[in-house]
């Protein structure tokens, strides 16, 4: 996690395209190492409901039962 944060700071601090590219490559490598990018490391055969409206998933009734109060 420290490497990811360090790489993100380097992206912000970069002042030329080459150093920015190097910093972005570090961010990508850190995210892959953390499992945020790359092939899925799990295989539970569960359907993927990412990028869908809650109403179109089995979680619709749970979501509709939530309160809007903070």
Buried (B, 14 or more C-beta within 10 A) or exposed (E): EEBBEEBBEBBEEBEEEEEBEBBBEBBBBBBEEEEEEEEEEEEEEEEEEEEEEBEEEEEEEEEEEEEEEE
